[in-house]
Amino acid sequence: MRCIIARFPFELTKSGVMASMKGITPEPVTGDSVIIGRRHYPVKQVGAVITRQDRRDFSAGEVTRALSALGFTCRAAPKAEPAARALAPFEIA
């Protein structure tokens, strides 16, 4: 499948992405992630491996779109829950 990442065209296949990520240890996931095989990889790590570009050159959305189109399961970053608001003295009474 042809896709554009960081203004460069890439011809990606599902088997090609799986072969590229074989033997690469996943980094801790702090943002968007993708499941390749049985492992959860950060989207930016996968993008850097398959494009051989610096992670600052592309967005997580570009890689997520391409990997989703290839049939991989992508997950968004977990949303932080809002902090509990402290009660004012008047509300406590």
N, C-alpha and C positions, 0 to 999 in steps of 0.2 A: 504494500500500500504506500502510495506517495503522500508524504506530509511535509509541512513546512515548520521548522523549529528554528527560532532565532534568525529568520529570513533566509535560511538555507534549506534546500530540498533534500529529503532523505527518503530512501526506498526501504521501508521497514516491513518485516514479516514477524509473525508471532514466534515462529521457531528460531528466527535470527535473534530476536530479543532474548529469548530463553537461553540460547547458546552463549550470548554475550555475558549474561549475568551468572552463568554457571561458574561456581568456584569463588564467587565474590561474596564476602561476608557483609551482611546488612548492617548499616549504621543504625544507631537508635533513632526511632521515628518520633519526630517532634511536630511535624506538619502533615501535609498530604502524603498518603502512602499508596502503594500498589502491591498486589499479591502476585508473585511470580513463583510458580511451583507451590511450595509450602511456606515460603518465606515472605515476610513483609519488608519491603524496601521503601526508603524515602523516595519520592518522585524525582527530586533533584539529583539523587545519586544515580538513579537509572538513566536519567537524561544525560548526565555527564559521561556515563559509560557508553551509551549507544551513539551519542553524537560526537564524542571526543572534544567537547567544548567546555569552557569554564562555566561553572554553575551560575555565574552572574550574567551570562549572555542570554539566557532563556528564562521564561517564567514556568512555574509549576503547572499553570493552566495549559500551556502549550503541550507539555509532555503528557499531562493527564488526558487531554483530548485525543492525542495520538494513540496512547496505550488503551484507552477505552474503545476506540474504533477497532483496535486489533483483537479485542475480546478479553482484555485483562480486567480484573476487578480493582477499581480505584476507590479509595476512601478519603473523604475530606478530613482536615485537621479537626480534632475534637474541640468543641467550643468550651471556653472557660465559663463556669457558672458565676453569676454575679455574687459579690461578697454580701454577706448579711449586713443589713443596715443596723447600726446601733440605735437603741431607743433613747429618746430624749428623756430627761427627768420627769417632765410633765406626762409623757406617755406611760412611764413606769407606774406612776401614781394612779 
